Amino acid sequence: MIALVDCNNFYVSCERVFDPRLEGRPVGVLSNNDGCVVARSNELKALGVEMGAALHLLSPHIRRQAVLLSSNYALYGDMSRRVTETLSQFSPHVEVYSIDESFVGFQGFDPATLEARGHTLRQTVRQWTGIPVCVGFAPTRVLAKLANRAAKKIPAYEGVCQLEADGPDTRSLLQQLPVTELWGVARRTGERLALMDIKTAWELREADPKRIRRAFSVVMERIVWELRGRPAIQLDDMAAPKKQIMVSRSFGRMTSDPADLREAVRQHPARAGEKLRRQGGVTSAVMVFVRTNPFQLDQPQYRNSVVVPLVRPTDDTRDIALAAAHGLQAIFLKGYRYQKAGVMLLDLSADDNRQLSLDETPQSEADRQRGQRLMATLDKLNRELGRDAVRLGLPRQGNAWALRCERRTPRYTTRWEELVRVMV
């Protein structure tokens, strides 16, 4: 059996750990630059606030009741690590799926004991970290996702649900679940399945796996087998390497200063390069784009982009940043107040499959290997010492592109100067 452990309203729960006054109140966490709601407590959901709702469009009635906080990713990332470490006390097989979800293997455990273990796990995570979780047990990952959904939404399960492949509860849940709400089934795939008269998860389970494979993909066929209780999916099946990587950000305030844009376009390649190396890829071209605020119609409008090809495929942040700087220089125009800039890595491929260029020499290959070692060291330092411990250049104080996070709480667990102070 495998369990999916999912943190409840994770960002909000992290905030409540350090401020118990937020318990029972409508709480929302905002996106970068405090633009829209990206996490909601159950109380805020009950007020009708949708995921992604723009802050400036929330009614005064809701804003008077709700506590709306800036995102505090340093805190959330560290709390996620603490939850994962706690899960490792229950099984050596912990696979992190996202910042608030992990699959935990319980192979070899007596199935009759799993529900009790699930309740103990919930209590331990809550006691050690303060984070509430729900636990779903099942023979496969897809069914474990379903079990976790039931544990979260059906009070009778009290936060822990165990499903058997052919159990009556499993059949009932699958018959009620629209196929588009199944893990791994996108909306467009659901529309195509509907044309085949497959509208529920149960109908997909009963479909011919070979027919599903011919019409869609081998991953969709594996989902059918998983719904029947046969393990067929690894996490890598659900997280294929990206074909493009984009990093962009709206500025904290609009700017016409070219130095602000240069700094932003220098920092974005660092993030993009880190993501690229994490998936073992290289890029052959970099697209740079800028734009003004399209909603300020009284201001002159401008948006543009340019693709800069690289001399050879690379994952070196320095090469990517240099190409991005050349791209920005080509499209920047004076006289505009810019609101956003970003970079996108194009034509990605696996580094293992990289073909040497005809003009490469043993010296250039040696330089590439030195660059790879440098990037590996940079990534390791930033993982161990915190993001941006080592980076390309230092940003100026008060730059326009820095995030606006006027409502952010202290980073209690990762900054000495922001530790909780207790007065005795």
C-alpha positions as CSV (number, residue, x, y, z in Angstrom):
1,M,0.0,0.0,0.0
2,I,1.0,3.6,-0.6
3,A,-0.2,6.7,1.2
4,L,-0.6,10.3,-0.1
5,V,0.0,12.8,2.7
6,D,-1.4,16.2,1.8
7,C,-1.0,19.3,4.0
8,N,-4.3,21.1,4.5
9,N,-4.4,24.7,3.1
10,F,-0.6,24.6,3.5
11,Y,0.4,28.2,3.2
12,V,-2.3,29.3,5.5
13,S,-1.5,26.5,8.0
14,C,2.2,27.7,8.0
15,E,1.0,31.2,9.0
16,R,-1.2,29.8,11.7
17,V,1.6,27.8,13.3
18,F,3.3,31.1,14.3
19,D,0.1,33.2,14.8
20,P,-2.6,31.2,16.5
21,R,-4.9,34.2,16.4
22,L,-5.5,33.3,12.8
23,E,-7.3,30.1,13.7
24,G,-10.9,30.2,12.8
25,R,-10.5,33.5,10.8
26,P,-10.7,33.9,7.0
27,V,-7.1,33.9,5.9
28,G,-5.7,34.3,2.4
29,V,-2.1,34.3,1.1
30,L,-1.3,36.5,-1.9
31,S,0.9,35.9,-5.0
32,N,4.1,37.7,-5.8
33,N,3.6,41.5,-5.6
34,D,0.4,40.9,-3.6
35,G,-1.6,40.5,-6.8
36,C,-4.1,37.7,-6.3
37,V,-5.2,35.1,-3.8
38,V,-3.2,31.8,-4.1
39,A,-4.1,30.1,-0.9
40,R,-7.3,30.2,1.1
41,S,-8.5,29.0,4.5
42,N,-11.8,27.1,4.6
43,E,-13.3,30.2,6.2
44,L,-12.2,32.4,3.3
45,K,-13.6,29.8,0.8
46,A,-16.9,30.0,2.6
47,L,-17.0,33.7,1.9
48,G,-17.0,32.9,-1.8
49,V,-13.4,34.0,-2.6
50,E,-12.2,32.0,-5.6
51,M,-8.6,30.8,-6.1
52,G,-6.8,33.5,-8.2
53,A,-9.1,36.3,-7.2
54,A,-7.5,39.7,-7.7
55,L,-6.8,41.6,-4.4
56,H,-8.1,44.9,-5.8
57,L,-11.4,43.3,-6.8
58,L,-12.2,41.9,-3.4
59,S,-15.2,43.7,-1.9
60,P,-14.7,45.9,1.1
61,H,-17.0,43.5,3.0
62,I,-14.6,40.6,2.5
63,R,-11.5,42.7,3.1
64,R,-12.8,43.9,6.4
65,Q,-13.2,40.3,7.6
66,A,-10.2,38.6,6.0
67,V,-6.6,38.6,6.9
68,L,-4.6,38.8,3.7
69,L,-0.9,38.1,3.8
70,S,2.0,38.3,1.4
71,S,3.5,35.0,0.3
72,N,6.4,33.9,2.6
73,Y,8.1,31.2,0.5
74,A,11.2,30.9,2.7
75,L,8.9,29.9,5.6
76,Y,6.8,27.6,3.5
77,G,9.8,25.8,2.0
78,D,11.3,25.2,5.4
79,M,8.1,24.0,6.9
80,S,7.7,21.6,4.0
81,R,11.1,20.2,4.8
82,R,10.1,19.7,8.4
83,V,7.0,17.8,7.4
84,T,9.0,15.6,5.1
85,E,11.5,14.8,7.8
86,T,8.6,13.8,10.1
87,L,7.1,11.5,7.5
88,S,10.4,9.7,7.3
89,Q,9.9,8.5,10.8
90,F,7.0,6.3,9.5
91,S,8.6,4.9,6.4
92,P,12.0,5.1,4.6
93,H,10.1,5.4,1.3
94,V,9.0,9.1,1.1
95,E,8.6,10.7,-2.4
96,V,8.1,14.4,-2.4
97,Y,5.5,15.3,-5.0
98,S,5.1,19.0,-4.3
99,I,5.7,21.5,-1.5
100,D,2.6,20.2,0.4
101,E,2.2,16.6,-0.9
102,S,4.3,13.4,-0.5
103,F,3.8,9.8,-1.3
104,V,4.8,7.4,1.5
105,G,5.4,3.7,0.9
106,F,3.9,1.2,3.3
107,Q,5.0,-1.9,1.5
108,G,5.1,-4.9,3.9
109,F,2.9,-3.4,6.6
110,D,-0.2,-5.3,7.7
111,P,-3.1,-3.6,5.9
112,A,-5.3,-4.0,9.0
113,T,-2.9,-1.6,10.9
114,L,-2.7,1.2,8.3
115,E,-5.7,3.2,9.3
116,A,-4.4,3.4,12.9
117,R,-0.9,4.3,11.6
118,G,-2.5,7.0,9.5
119,H,-4.1,8.6,12.5
120,T,-0.8,8.4,14.4
121,L,1.0,10.0,11.5
122,R,-1.5,12.9,11.4
123,Q,-1.1,13.5,15.2
124,T,2.7,13.3,15.0
125,V,3.0,15.8,12.1
126,R,0.6,18.2,13.9
127,Q,2.5,17.9,17.2
128,W,6.0,18.2,15.7
129,T,5.3,20.8,13.0
130,G,1.9,22.3,13.7
131,I,0.7,21.5,10.2
132,P,-2.6,19.6,9.8
133,V,-2.5,16.8,7.1
134,C,-4.9,14.2,5.6
135,V,-3.8,10.7,4.6
136,G,-5.1,8.5,1.8
137,F,-4.1,4.8,1.6
138,A,-4.5,2.7,-1.6
139,P,-2.7,0.1,-3.7
140,T,-1.7,2.7,-6.3
141,R,-0.7,6.4,-6.6
142,V,-3.8,7.3,-8.5
143,L,-6.1,5.7,-6.0
144,A,-4.1,7.1,-3.1
145,K,-4.9,10.6,-4.6
146,L,-8.6,9.6,-4.6
147,A,-8.4,8.3,-1.0
148,N,-6.7,11.6,0.1
149,R,-9.4,13.6,-1.5
150,A,-12.1,11.6,0.3
151,A,-10.2,12.0,3.6
152,K,-10.2,15.7,3.2
153,K,-13.7,16.2,2.0
154,I,-15.7,13.5,3.9
155,P,-15.8,14.2,7.7
156,A,-16.7,10.6,8.5
157,Y,-13.1,9.5,7.5
158,E,-11.7,11.9,10.2
159,G,-8.7,12.7,7.9
160,V,-7.7,9.2,7.1
161,C,-9.1,7.1,4.2
162,Q,-8.1,3.6,3.1
163,L,-9.3,2.3,-0.2
164,E,-9.1,-1.2,-1.7
165,A,-9.0,-1.6,-5.5
166,D,-12.3,-3.3,-5.7
167,G,-14.0,-2.1,-2.6
168,P,-17.5,-0.6,-2.6
169,D,-16.2,2.8,-1.3
170,T,-13.8,2.9,-4.2
171,R,-16.5,2.2,-6.7
172,S,-18.8,4.8,-5.2
173,L,-16.1,7.5,-5.2
174,L,-15.0,6.8,-8.8
175,Q,-18.6,6.8,-10.1
176,Q,-19.2,10.3,-8.5
177,L,-15.8,11.8,-9.7
178,P,-15.7,13.6,-13.0
179,V,-12.9,12.3,-15.1
180,T,-11.3,15.8,-15.4
181,E,-10.8,15.8,-11.6
182,L,-8.7,12.7,-11.7
183,W,-4.9,13.1,-11.2
184,G,-3.2,13.2,-14.6
185,V,-6.3,14.0,-16.7
186,A,-6.3,17.5,-18.1
187,R,-9.4,19.4,-19.2
188,R,-8.8,18.9,-22.9
189,T,-8.2,15.2,-22.4
190,G,-11.5,15.1,-20.5
191,E,-13.2,16.7,-23.5
192,R,-11.8,14.0,-25.8
193,L,-12.8,11.3,-23.3
194,A,-16.3,12.7,-23.2
195,L,-16.6,12.2,-27.0
196,M,-15.8,8.5,-26.2
197,D,-18.7,8.6,-23.7
198,I,-16.2,8.5,-20.8
199,K,-17.2,11.1,-18.3
200,T,-16.5,9.7,-14.8
201,A,-13.4,8.1,-13.3
202,W,-15.3,4.8,-13.1
203,E,-16.0,4.8,-16.8
204,L,-12.3,5.4,-17.5
205,R,-11.4,2.5,-15.2
206,E,-13.8,0.2,-17.2
207,A,-12.5,1.3,-20.6
208,D,-10.2,-0.8,-22.7
209,P,-6.6,0.1,-21.8
210,K,-5.3,-0.6,-25.3
211,R,-8.0,1.7,-26.8
212,I,-7.1,4.4,-24.4
213,R,-3.4,4.1,-25.3
214,R,-4.1,4.3,-29.0
215,A,-6.3,7.4,-28.5
216,F,-4.1,9.2,-26.0
217,S,-0.8,7.9,-24.6
218,V,0.9,5.2,-22.6
219,V,0.5,7.4,-19.4
220,M,-3.3,7.4,-19.9
221,E,-3.2,3.6,-20.3
222,R,-1.3,3.4,-17.0
223,I,-3.9,5.5,-15.3
224,V,-6.5,2.9,-16.3
225,W,-4.4,0.2,-14.7
226,E,-3.9,2.2,-11.6
227,L,-7.6,2.7,-11.2
228,R,-7.9,-1.0,-11.3
229,G,-5.4,-1.4,-8.5
230,R,-2.3,-2.4,-10.5
231,P,0.7,-0.1,-9.8
232,A,1.9,1.3,-13.1
233,I,2.9,4.9,-12.6
234,Q,6.1,6.5,-11.3
235,L,6.3,10.1,-10.3
236,D,8.5,10.8,-13.4
237,D,5.5,9.8,-15.6
238,M,3.6,12.8,-14.2
239,A,6.5,15.2,-14.3
240,A,8.0,15.0,-17.7
241,P,10.8,17.4,-18.4
242,K,9.5,20.8,-19.5
243,K,9.8,21.8,-23.2
244,Q,10.2,25.4,-22.2
245,I,11.2,27.2,-19.0
246,M,9.9,30.7,-18.4
247,V,10.8,33.0,-15.5
248,S,9.1,36.4,-15.3
249,R,7.8,38.8,-12.7
250,S,5.7,41.9,-12.5
251,F,7.7,44.8,-11.0
252,G,6.9,46.1,-7.6
253,R,6.5,49.5,-9.3
254,M,6.6,50.6,-12.9
255,T,10.0,51.9,-14.1
256,S,11.6,53.6,-17.1
257,D,15.1,53.1,-15.7
258,P,17.1,50.7,-18.0
259,A,19.2,49.6,-15.0
260,D,16.1,48.2,-13.3
261,L,15.3,46.1,-16.4
262,R,19.0,45.0,-16.7
263,E,19.0,43.8,-13.1
264,A,15.7,41.9,-13.5
265,V,16.9,40.2,-16.7
266,R,20.1,39.3,-15.0
267,Q,18.4,37.6,-12.1
268,H,15.8,35.7,-14.1
269,P,18.4,33.6,-16.0
270,A,19.7,32.4,-12.6
271,R,16.3,30.9,-11.7
272,A,15.8,29.5,-15.2
273,G,19.3,28.0,-15.3
274,E,18.7,26.3,-11.9
275,K,15.4,24.8,-13.2
276,L,17.1,23.7,-16.4
277,R,20.0,21.9,-14.6
278,R,17.5,20.3,-12.2
279,Q,15.9,18.4,-15.1
280,G,19.3,17.6,-16.7
281,G,18.7,19.8,-19.8
282,V,20.4,22.3,-22.0
283,T,18.9,25.2,-24.0
284,S,19.7,26.4,-27.5
285,A,18.0,29.8,-27.5
286,V,16.8,32.5,-25.0
287,M,13.7,34.6,-25.5
288,V,13.6,38.0,-23.7
289,F,10.4,40.0,-23.4
290,V,9.3,43.3,-21.8
291,R,5.9,45.0,-21.5
292,T,4.2,48.0,-20.1
293,N,1.0,47.8,-18.0
294,P,-1.8,47.0,-20.5
295,F,-4.5,48.2,-18.0
296,Q,-3.1,51.8,-17.8
297,L,-4.6,53.0,-21.0
298,D,-3.6,56.6,-20.3
299,Q,0.1,55.5,-20.5
300,P,2.1,54.8,-23.7
301,Q,1.9,51.1,-24.5
302,Y,4.8,48.9,-25.6
303,R,5.6,45.2,-25.6
304,N,8.2,43.3,-27.5
305,S,10.3,40.2,-27.4
306,V,13.3,38.8,-29.1
307,V,14.9,35.3,-29.4
308,V,18.7,35.1,-29.0
309,P,20.2,31.9,-30.3
310,L,23.1,30.5,-28.4
311,V,26.4,29.5,-29.9
312,R,26.0,26.0,-28.5
313,P,23.5,24.3,-26.2
314,T,24.2,25.2,-22.6
315,D,22.9,25.0,-19.0
316,D,25.4,27.7,-17.8
317,T,23.7,30.6,-16.1
318,R,26.4,33.0,-17.3
319,D,25.8,32.1,-21.0
320,I,22.1,32.5,-20.6
321,A,22.4,35.8,-18.7
322,L,24.7,37.2,-21.4
323,A,22.3,36.2,-24.2
324,A,19.4,37.8,-22.2
325,A,21.3,41.0,-21.8
326,H,21.9,41.2,-25.5
327,G,18.2,40.6,-26.1
328,L,17.1,43.3,-23.7
329,Q,19.5,45.8,-25.3
330,A,17.8,45.0,-28.7
331,I,14.2,45.6,-27.6
332,F,14.5,48.3,-24.9
333,L,13.0,51.7,-25.8
334,K,13.1,54.9,-23.8
335,G,10.0,56.8,-23.0
336,Y,8.0,53.9,-21.5
337,R,7.2,52.8,-18.0
338,Y,7.8,49.1,-17.9
339,Q,5.7,46.8,-15.7
340,K,7.2,43.3,-16.5
341,A,10.2,41.6,-17.9
342,G,11.1,37.9,-18.3
343,V,13.1,35.3,-20.0
344,M,12.2,31.9,-21.6
345,L,14.5,29.1,-22.4
346,L,13.7,27.5,-25.7
347,D,14.6,24.3,-27.7
348,L,15.4,22.3,-24.6
349,S,17.0,18.9,-24.9
350,A,18.7,16.4,-22.5
351,D,22.3,17.2,-21.8
352,D,23.1,13.5,-22.3
353,N,22.0,13.7,-25.9
354,R,23.9,16.9,-26.6
355,Q,25.9,16.7,-29.9
356,L,29.3,18.4,-30.0
357,S,29.5,21.2,-32.5
358,L,32.0,21.0,-35.3
359,D,33.9,24.0,-34.0
360,E,34.4,22.6,-30.5
361,T,37.9,21.8,-29.5
362,P,39.3,19.9,-26.6
363,Q,39.9,23.3,-24.9
364,S,36.3,24.4,-25.3
365,E,35.1,21.0,-24.0
366,A,37.3,21.5,-21.0
367,D,35.9,25.0,-20.5
368,R,32.4,23.5,-20.6
369,Q,33.2,20.9,-18.0
370,R,34.7,23.6,-15.7
371,G,31.5,25.6,-16.2
372,Q,29.4,22.5,-15.3
373,R,31.4,22.1,-12.1
374,L,30.9,25.7,-11.3
375,M,27.2,25.6,-11.8
376,A,26.9,22.4,-9.7
377,T,28.8,24.2,-6.9
378,L,26.6,27.3,-7.2
379,D,23.4,25.1,-7.0
380,K,24.7,23.2,-4.0
381,L,25.6,26.4,-2.1
382,N,22.2,27.9,-2.8
383,R,20.5,24.7,-1.7
384,E,22.4,24.5,1.6
385,L,22.8,28.2,2.5
386,G,19.5,29.5,1.0
387,R,18.4,30.9,-2.3
388,D,20.6,33.7,-3.7
389,A,23.4,33.0,-1.3
390,V,25.6,33.1,-4.4
391,R,24.3,34.9,-7.5
392,L,25.4,37.0,-10.5
393,G,25.8,40.5,-9.2
394,L,24.1,42.3,-6.3
395,P,20.9,44.2,-6.9
396,R,20.6,47.8,-5.8
397,Q,18.5,48.7,-2.8
398,G,15.1,50.0,-3.7
399,N,15.0,48.7,-7.2
400,A,11.7,48.7,-9.1
401,W,11.7,45.0,-9.9
402,A,11.9,43.8,-6.3
403,L,8.8,42.0,-5.1
404,R,6.1,44.0,-3.3
405,C,5.3,42.1,-0.1
406,E,4.0,44.6,2.3
407,R,1.9,42.0,4.2
408,R,4.6,39.3,4.6
409,T,5.1,37.8,8.1
410,P,8.5,37.1,9.5
411,R,10.6,34.2,8.1
412,Y,10.6,32.7,11.6
413,T,12.6,29.5,10.8
414,T,15.2,30.7,8.4
415,R,16.3,34.2,9.5
416,W,18.0,34.8,12.9
417,E,16.9,38.4,12.9
418,E,13.3,37.4,12.5
419,L,13.1,34.8,15.3
420,V,10.1,35.0,17.6
421,R,11.0,37.1,20.6
422,V,9.5,36.0,24.0
423,M,9.5,38.6,26.7
424,V,10.0,37.2,30.2
